[in-house]
Amino acid sequence: MSSWQKKERILIVDDAATTLEVLQRILKAAGYQIFTAPNVTAALEILENTALELVITDLKMPKVSGLDLVRHVRENFKDTEIMMITGYPSIEGAVNAIKIGAEDFLAKPFTNEELLAAVKRALDKLKTRRSGHATGEQAIPVHKGFIGNSKVMHRIFIAISKASSTPATVLITGESGTGKELTARAIHYGSTRSSAPFVPVNCGSIPETLLESELFGHVKGAFTGAAESRAGFFHAADGGTIFLDEVSDMSLAMQIKLLRVLQDKEVCMVGSNRARKVDVRILAATNKNLDELVKKESFREDLFYRLNVITIFMPPLRERGNDILLLARHFAAAFAAEQGRPAPRFSDKALQSLRNYDWPGNVRELENVIQRLVVMTDGDLIDVPDLPCLMRFSALRKTGFTRTLAEVEAEYITNVLESVDGNKTRAADILGIDRKTIRQKLKNSN
């Protein structure tokens, strides 16, 4: 192959002008297309605007080091290799460079042949990676609809089995997206009521003015628009289970009415004076601390004790260890099947990035992220550069504290919104603020 046909694009980063000139001359003569940068900041700008096959960087540079650039490239640019050169060789420096992703480590001075051989090795490695490589897949343990094999989930499985064997009321707590409804379903379908209805109700999504009618039903003429009598969710769940999600969103007035149902096992339709017996098991859930709400007198203490006979706390995803990887593979296979394509594989570093991320939106956020990756990633390998930017290292963040608090908040809010496909209600739950505050903080950052 003649030199003009190669044209692999290489970026050289070094704060010494003479080094840039020498390396540029050697590699241009070998047929490569060369870009140069005197520091990491300039290199990042080139990387963002130019598709490169290889980055060659010095180790010691002012402000942002070559190691930061190595990690940035490895976690943000899937089809770019990176190698390091330095005039301060040390075993520690070499180990750190290789550990975070550099393909090779050259100590100055080196010969032209050594440089060209190292460049060829790096580009050959890139070609191999582009062609893909086989990775072993783990069996995915499933228990009552749950994907997980961690110790905390085994404790949940035991708690579900015990709760299924008793008619007692169960309160399921935990952050949004941890699987509280899935837990309620597992309890119902593991109980003697499994052949009867399971009726889920999100108390937070029903306007307060309609909640009583939705739960208990209404008779014809009970209010404007009540053209006919209609049974409520408690009637629909008769003989089975009703799941009251976000029960903490109920007003104190509605809490009193729910308490009466728990005590008397009967409901009274809106507009009627006659109560009707119902055989319904109640499972409730909340992402709030009911103990604190009781102290603030925004949740009735007597209702809390009625609901809190058995408590199951759903752990956040960040505390479930390698369950994150099992879930990621499960979702990837499921979404790929929907598109009629093979399940994509994850590189080891991509799996590590998923494992290390905090997952404020829990399993729901992970599911959304994996769906987006399956849809948007070309090929059958998902690598670190394919992941959302929040999960990747960025050398840009190392250049100093120059952003306002409002800008940092807005970036985080935007990332959370993206993780839940723009659903402001879910984002508000994750962030612990209301929808109005989300809009205001985003507006203030502009």
N, C-alpha and C positions, 0 to 999 in steps of 0.2 A: 504494500500500500504506500503510495507516495505521500509525502508529508502534508501536502495541501488538502488531502482527503480526510485526514484525522479530525482536526478541528474540534476535539474535545475542549470544553471551556473550563479554564482553571483560574481561580482567584488566588493571588498571593497577597498576604497581609503581613506587613513588617514595618516597624517604625524607623528602620534604617534605610535611607534612600538608596545607598549603594547595594544593599542586599536585594532590594526590589529590582534594581536595574540588572544585576547579574542573573538572578533567577529568571527574570522575564526574557533575557537574551537566550539563555540555554533552552528554555522550554519552547520559545517561539521557533528556534532553529529546529526543534524536534517535531514541529508541525502542529502545536497546540495553540488555541486562541487564548490570549492572556489578558486578565484584568488585574489591576493592582489597587491596594488600599493601604494608607499609612497607619491606620488604627482600626479598632473594632467598629466604631460608630460608622465610619465610611464603608467598611465591609458589609455591615448590615443593610445599608442602603442599596448596595450592589446586589446583594442576595435577594432582596425583596423585588428587584426589577429585572433580574437576569437569571435564566436557567443555567446552572453550573453543574459540571460533573465532579469537580474536585476543588477543595479549598486547602491551601497550604498556609499555615499561620505560624508566626513566631510565638514563643511562650511568654516571654517577658515584654509587656507593653504597658504604657501608662493608662491609668483609670480602669479600663476593662482588660482583663488578661486573656491570653490565648486559650486557656482552659475554659473560660466562660464562652468563648466563641465556638470551641469544639462541642460543648454541650448544646448550645443554641442550634447549631447546624444539625446535629444528630437528632434533635427532638422537633425540628421544624421543617426540615427539607429531606424528604424521603429519598430522592434520587441524587443526592450529593454526598460524595465521600469527603473525608477530611484527614489531613496528616499534619504533624507538628514538627517544627524545626526550632532549635535553640542554640545559643552560644553558651548556655549555662547548664550543661548536661548533668542530670542526677537520676538515680534510680527511682526516687520518689516522684519526680516530674514525669518520667516515662510511664510509670505505673498508673499515675492519675490520668494521664492523657489517654492511654489505652483503655482504662477502666470506663471512662465516660464516652468513648466512642471514636477516638482517633485510630485510623487504620495503621499508621506507622509513626515512628518517632526518630528524626534524624538529628544528630548532634553536629554542630559546626566545628571545624570545617569538614565538608564532605566533597567527594569528587563528582564530576558531571555524571559519571556512570552510576554512582550510588543514588543520586537524585532521580535520574531517569528510571532506574530499576524500581525505586520506591513508588514513583508516580504510576508506573505500569501495574504494580501490584495492587495499588488502590483502585485503579480503573477496572482491573480484572475482577476485583471484589465487587465493584458496583454492578458489572455485567451479570455476575453470579446471583447477586441479590435481586436484580430485576427479573431474572428468570424464575425466581421463587425457590423455596426450599420446604421440605416436608417437616412438619412438627407433630409430635404426639398429642393426641386428644385424650382428656380424662373422661371417664364415665361420669355422668351427671346424676347424683343421687336425688331422687324425688320422694317427698313424703307429704301425702295429703295435699298435693298441689304446690307445695313449697320446694324450691330448689335450694339446697344447702346441706352442708356437712360439718358446720362449725359447732363448737361446744355450746355456744349460746343458743343456737337453733335446736340442738338436741334437747335442751332444757325446755324450749318452747313446745316441742313435739310431745314431751311428757306432760306438760301443763295442759295441752289441748286434749290429750287422751283422758286425763283426770276430769277436766271440765265436761267432756262429752258424756261421762258416765253418771252425771248428776243433773238434776233439773235447776240447780241454783243459777241465779243471775250472775253474769260475768261482765266485768268492766275491763276493756282492752285499751291500754294506753300506749303512747309512743308518738314519734314525730310523723309528720305527713309523709306518705309514700312508703311506710315500712311494712305494709301488708295487714292492716287491722281488719279489713273486710274479709280478706282471705282466711284469716284466723277464725273469724266468726263463722264463715261457711264451713270450715273444717270441723268446728265444734258441732254445728247443726247436723252435718251429714255423717258425723260419727256417733250421733245420739239416737235414741229410740224414736225421735221425731223426724228422722231423715226422709221418710216418704211423704211428709207433709210440707207445706210451703215454707220457703225461706224468703222473707220480705225485707230487703235493705231500704233504709230511709236516711237520706242525708239531711239532717235537721238544719244545717247551716245554709242549704240551698233553697229552702222553702220560706217564702215571706212569712213573718210572724203572724200576719192577719189571716193567713191560710193554713197555718200549721195544725191548729186544732181540728179543722174540718178534714184535712188530709189524713191525720192520724185516726180520728174517731168517727169520721163520716158526718153527714148532715141530712136532715129531713127536708122535704120539699117546702119552699117558702121560708127557710130559716134565715136567709139573708138575700139581698138583691142579687139576682142571677142564679139562685138555687131553684131551677125549674123542675127538678125532680130529686127524689131521695137518692143518696149515694153512700155506699159503704166506705169505711176508711181502711187504712193499712192494717189496723189491729183486727178488723173483721177478716181481711184477706189472709192474715197469718194464723187464723184460728186453727188450733191443733198443731201448729208448727212454731216457727221462731221469727221474731221481728228484731232487726238489727238497727239500732238507733245510732247512726254515726254522727260525730260532732254534737253529742248531747249537751255539751257545755254551752252551745249557742242558744239554747232555749231560754226564754224569758222566765223570770221568777213565777209569773202567773201560770205559764205552761208547765213549769216544774211541779207546781202544786197539783195540777190535773194528772200529770204522769205518776206522781206519788200515789194518788188515789187509785189509779189502775193497778199499781203494784200491790197495794194493800188489799183492795177489794176484789181483784181479778174480774173487773167489769168495766165497760166503757159506756158513756152516754153520748149519743150523737148530738151534734149542734142543733138546737131548736127542739130537742125532745126532753121530756122529763123522766123518761123511763130508761133505766140502765139495762145493759145486756151482758150476761156472763161471757167471758172469752177465755179459752185455754191457750195462752200464748207465753212462750218463754222469751224473756227479754235479754238481749245482749246489747251492750252499749259501748261506745268508743269515743275517745277524745284525744286531741294532740296537746291539750292544755293540762296544767297541774291543778287538779280539782281541789287538792288540799289548800292551795293558795287562794283559789276562788272562794272556798268556804270561809276562809279567814277574812276575805274582803267582803263577805256577805253578798256575793254575786252568784253563788250557787248554794242551794239549800242543804244544810247539813244532814237533815233526815233523809233526803233523797240520795245523797252521796252514800250514806251507810246502806241504803236499800240496794243501790247498784253495785256497791263495792264488796259483794259477798266473796267472789273470787276475782283476783286481779291478775291479768297477764300483761306484762310489759314487753312490747315489741322493740328489739334492739335496733339502733340505727345501722345502716349498711356499713358505715366506717368501722364498726365494732365486730363485723362478721368475717374478717380475715379473707381467706381464699374463696369464700362464697361469692365474692365479687366476680372472680374469674369464671366460676361455674355459671353464674347468672349471665355474664357477658356472652359466653359460648352458647348458652341456651337461647337467648334472645337473637343472637346472630343467625343461628340455625333456623329459628322460627320465621324471622323476617325474610331470610333468603328463600325459604320454601314458598313463601307467599309470592315471590317473584319468579319462581320456577328456576332457581339457580342453585349451585352448590353452596354450602355454608362456607363463608370466608374463614381464613385462619388469622390468628393474631401473632405478631412477632413477640418474642420474649420481653422486649423493652416496652412494647405497647401494653402488654399485660401488667408489667410492673407499674406503668404510669396509671393504669386504671386502678390498680391495687392501692397506690399511694394517695389518690385523690380523696378529698374529704366527703364527697357526695351529700351536700346539704339537702338535696331532693330525694335522697335514698333510692329505693329500687325503682320508683317511678322515673326518676331522673336518669338512672342507668339505662332503663328500657328505651327512653327517648333518644339518648345519645347513641346507643347501638343501632337503633332503627335508622338514624341519620347516617351513620357510618356505612351501613349495608347499602343504602340507596346511593350515597355520594361517592364512595370509594371505588376507583377503577381497579380491576384485577381481583385476585382472590386472597391477597395478603393485606391485612390492616396493620400499619406500622405507626410509630409515634407521630410522624408529621400529619397523619390523617386525623388525629384526635383534635378535639376543640382546643383552642389556644390556651385556655385556662389550665389545661392539664400538661402543657408543655413548658419547658424551661425557656426563658427569654432573657437574653443578654441586655435587651433594652431596659429591663428593670434594674440593671446594675449601674446605670449611668447617673444615678443621683436621685434625690427626693425633690422632684420639680413639680409634681402634680398637686392640685388642691385636694382637700378632703372630699369635696363635692364630686370631683372628677373620679376619684377612686371609688366612691360609693356608686356613682352612675355606671362605672365599668362592671362592678360586681352585680348590680341589679340587672344590667343588660345580659350578663352571662347566665344568671339564674333564669331570666325570662326565656332565653334561648333554649335552656335545658328542659323547659316544660312547654315548648312550642308556643310561647307567647301568652300562655294562660295566666292572666294577672291574679286570679284568685289563688291558684296553686303557688305562684311566686310569692304572694303576700304571706301565705302560710309558712313557706320556707324561711322568708326573711324576718317574720315576726312583726310585720307592719301591715297597715291596711292599703287597699288599692289606691286611695287618694294620695297617700304619702309616696307611693311608687311614682305616680305621675308627677308629683311636685319635685321630687329629687331629680328625676330625669330632666325636667324642665329647667331646674336651677343650674344644671351642669352645662347647658347650652349657651 
